[in-house]
Amino acid sequence: MSKRIVITGASGNVGTALLRRLADDGSDYDIVGIVRRRPPPDDVYRSVHWHEVDLADPGVEIQLLNVFRGAACVVHLAWGFQPTRNRRYLDAVGVNGSAAVLSAAHDAKVPQLLHMSSVGTYAAGCYGEKVDETFSTAGIPSSAYSRAKSAVEHMLDGYERDNPDGVGITRMRPGFILQRDAALGLRRYTLPAYVDPRWVRWLPLLPLDRALSVSVVHADDVADACVTAIEHRALGPFNLAAEPPVGRRDIAKAVRARPIHVPSPVLGLLVEATWRARLQPLDRGWLDMAFSLPLLATERARDVLGWSPRWSSEAALADLVDGFLHTWGTQSPVLRARSCVEAISRDLYEGPLTVRRVP
């Protein structure tokens, strides 16, 4: 059996954790990475065969087909979080790119496709309650991210229905994925260029709705689940989340700030107004998800994969905050450290993060 694994988005948050997991495991996999920007050949990126491909490009399916031939598994991690003001491009990466990956995997006769879905694929209606993998994947209508994740899940449903002997599909549905290596990448997606992530240590107050309750998971635990699913060719959907769910007090404790209650509708108006005024890069859909999505029941991952998270939710959150405080990252173009000066310069000369294609 082939030991060749192709990973889209291999230099990002989960991709870096997966490469680290495979390296630590001493596996003899032949790993191929598909990225927009090739990382330097250091650390976990050293032994990967890289291909520079933008999933939003016309005709990308042909490029992918040539890379996928002979692979035992394609792990599809690539996704767009920015630019939030260019949703046509985000859909081209997320929805159209996923369709191209699936089509190329089918034509290349790849035995298994592992698609990184998300808690964001689930519908509202059970906030603060745990749901299993049979819950509605209708998404949150006000969130572009959630709508796209839901659209891809429905596309996969259609493929499995029409191709019972086609590519075997594994779907990972993790909570919000945290790790220190991704801190600076997440900072670029969520904070204005002029905000230094180290300033979080001086945050006096944390204005959040006291009802906040979200599922999170450490990237290393997501990588563990992926490797097990690949090795055992475990198909179907798997919720992945650490315990306990994260609330407002947990975040306040992690950043050493005093929590104050601000109703989520008020926060939503503030986020929407500041996004429209181009003061920060996060649109309201992300806040709507945080206060609409259900929690994740993980019994199927535990029973089928023998999966148990090594990181508690508190430890995963602390790891991320530590990455902010110490400007932790990797040499990947997606995760590397950038100064406020560099970030502001890029906004000025290449266009704002919420508009340009490359963050």
N, C-alpha and C positions, 0 to 999 in steps of 0.2 A: 504493500500500500504506500502511496506517495506520502511524504512527510513535508510537503510544500504548503505553506500557509501564506495567503495574500491578505494584507491588512490595509484597508483604506483609512486615511486619517491616522497613520501609525505614529506620528510624532506629537499628537495632542495629549490631552489629559488621560483618557483611558488607554490610548495607544502606547504611551510611555510606560504606564503601569504594566501593560501586557508584555511589552518587550522586556521589562525588568523581571517579571515573573518567569518568562521563558528562559532568560539568561540565568537566573538563580536556580532554576530547575535542572540546568545542565542538559536540556533537551537537544536532540539532534535535528530539530526542524530547520528546513530551509525557508527563511522568512523573507518575504517580499513586501516592501512598503510602498504605498501609493500616497503621495502628498502633493500639495501645490508648490511647496518650497522645501528642498532637500536639507535636512539638518547636517551639521558637520559630523564626520565619522568618529565621534567620541562616545565613551560610555556605552549605554544600551543601544545607541544608534549605529555602532561600529559594524556589526556583522550583518546588517540588513542590506538587501539589494533594493535600491531606491529607484522609483519611477516618478517623474514630475507630471502630474495630470490634474487638471481642474475639472471636476465632475460637472460643472455648468457649461463646459464647452460643447458646441455642436459636434456630433459625430464621436463623442467620447466612448460610446459603446464599442466601437472597433478597437480603440486603444486598449480598453479593458479586456476585451476578448483575447487579444494577443498575450496579455499578462496572465490571465486566469488559466490558460491551458495547462493541464497537468497538476493543478492545485487540488489538494485534499479538502481544503476549506477556504472560503473567503470570509473574512471578518470585516463587516462593514461598519466602521466607526465614524467616517467623515460626515460632518454636519456643519451648517452655518448658523452662528448665533448673532453675528453682525454682518452686514450693515442693516439695522432695523428700519432705515428709511428707504431701503432698496429691496422690497419684499419680493419683487420679481426674481432678483438674483438669489435670494434665500430659498425660494421655491425651486429654482433651477438646480441649486446644489442639493437640497434636501429631498424633494419629491422626484424631480426628473433625474437627479443623480442616482437615487436609490433604484428607480426604474431601470436605468442603464446598467447598474450593478447586477440586478436580478436577471435581466435579459442576457447579459454577457455570461453570467454564471450558468444559466440554462444552456446557452449555445456551446459553452466550453465543457458541458457535462460535469460540472463541479458537484461532488456528492453532497456537500453541506455549505449552507450560507448562514452565518451567524450575524444577525442584524441587531445593532444596538438601538433598541427602542427606548422607552422612558416612562416614568410615572406620568409624564405629561400627555401620554396617549389616552389616559382614562378620562371619563366624563365626571362632571360635578354631581353632587347629590348625596354623598356619604362623607362629608367633611369630618375629620376627627375619628373616623371609623376605618377599620382595615377591610380591604377587599382582596379577593383572589383573582387569578388570571381570567376568570370567566366574566368579570365585570365589564360593562360597556366601554368600548374604546372610541367613543364619539368625540373625545377631546374637550377643550375649553374654547368656545367660539371666539372669545375676545383675544386669544393668544395666538399669534402667527406661528410660534414654535409648536404649540400643542396641536393646532390644526394640521400642520405638516406631518407631525409624528402620527397623528390619527390617519391621515390620508395614506401614508406608507403602510401602516398596519392593514388597512382595508385592501390595498393593492396586493399585499402578501396573502391575505385571505382568498382573494380571487385567483391568484396563481395556484395556491394549494388545491383549491376546488377544481380548477381546470386541468391541473397537471399532477395527478396523484402519484405518478412515478417519476416526477421531476426532481429538482433540487430539494433536498431535505432542509427545512428552515428552522433555525433556532432563534427565538426572540428574547433578548434580555430587556427587562423593564425595571431598571434601577431607580431609586430615589435620586435626589440631587447628589452628584458625585463630587467628593471632596478629597484633596490631598495637598500637601505643601508644595509639591513640584508644580502644581497648576495655579498657585496663588496669583502670580503675576499675569498669567493669561486671563484668569477670571477677573482680575482687577481692570484689565483693558476693556473687557466686555461690559463692566458694570459701573465703573467710576469715571468721572471726567478726567481728561488728560492732566489737568492742573492739580489733581489731588494725589498726594504721595500716600501710598498704602500704609506706610509706617505711622501716619497720623492717627491710625485707629487706636493706638495706645493712649491717646489723649482725648478720646471720645467721652464726654461727660455723661451724656444721656442717649438712650436708645429708644426712639419713638416708634413703637410697634403695637399693633392690636394684641391684646392679651390672649386672644383666641388662637393665635398662630400654632399650628401643629403640622409639621412636615416630616416626610421620610427622607433620610440621608443615608449615604453609604460611602465607605472609603474606596478609592480607586483600586487599591490592592485587592480588596475583597471582590470587586467586580472582575478583575483580572483572574482571580482564582476560579470563579464560576465559569468564565469563558474557557479557560484551559480544560477544566473538567468536562464541559459540554463538548469540546472538540475531541478530547481523548476517548470519550464514550459515545460520541455521536448522539448526544441527547437532543431531541427535537422538541419543538413547542415553545410556549412562553414561560418565562421564569421571572417572578418578582424578586428584587434584591434590595434589602434594606437592613440597616443596623438598628439596634434597640438602645434606648427607647426613642420614640419620636422626638424631634427637636421643637422646643417651644421658645417663646420670647425670653424667658428667664435663662435658658441655656445659652442663647446667643449673647445676652447681656453679661453673663458670667464669663464667657470666653473672651470678650473684649473689655471686660472690667468697666462696664458702664452701668448706669442706673436705668432700669427700664421704666418707661412711662407709657401709659395706655393712650394710643391714638387710634380711633376706629379705622378699619381697613378702607371704607369708602372715602374717608378724608385723605388717607395716604394715597389712594388711587388717584384722586384729583390732583394732589401735589405732584406725583410722579408723572402724570399725563401733562400737566402744565409745564414742568421743567424739561420734559422730553421735547415738547413742541417748541419751547423757547431755546432748545439746543444747549441747555445747561448741563445735561447728563445723558448718557447713551441708552438707558434702560427704558423700554416702553412699558405701558401699563399692563400689558398682557402677562408679564412675568409676575407682577404683584397679584393679579387675578388668579393665576395658577397657584401661588402660595397659599391663597385663602379659599381655594375651591377644590383642589385635588384631594382624593382620599389617601389614607395611609395604606401601606402595602403589607399584605399577609405573605409570608415567605415559606410556608410549609412545603410547597411543591419543590422549590430549590433545595430545601433541606432533605426531603425524602428522595428525590430523583438524583440529585447531584451530590448528596452528602455534604451540602454546603452549610457552613456556619461562619458568620463574619468574625474575623479576628479583631476588628476595630469596633468599639462601641461608638455610638453616635457622638457622645461627648468627646471621645479621643479623636475622632475624625475631624470634628469641628475645631478642636484645639490645634490639630496638625495644620489645618488650613490657615488659622489665625497666625500661627507661628511663621508660616510662609509669608504672610503679609508683613509681619513685624520685621522679619529679617530678609526681606526681598528675595525670597527663595525662588529658584526656577531651574531650568535646564538650558542647554545650548540649542534646543529646538527653536526655530523661528517663531513658533506659536507660544512657547512657554518662557522664552528668555527674558531676562531683566532689561527694562528700558527706563531711562531717567525721565522725569517730568519734562525736561527740556527737549529730549528727543521726541516724546509723545506729542508735545505741543507743536514742535516743528513739523511733524508729519501731518498733523491736522491742518496746519497753515499751507503747506506746499503740496500735499497729496489729496487734500480733502478730509472732512471730518470722518471719524471712525464709523459713524452711522450711515455714511454714504459710500465710502470707497470699498472695493471688493476685497482688498487684503488688509486685515487688521494690523 
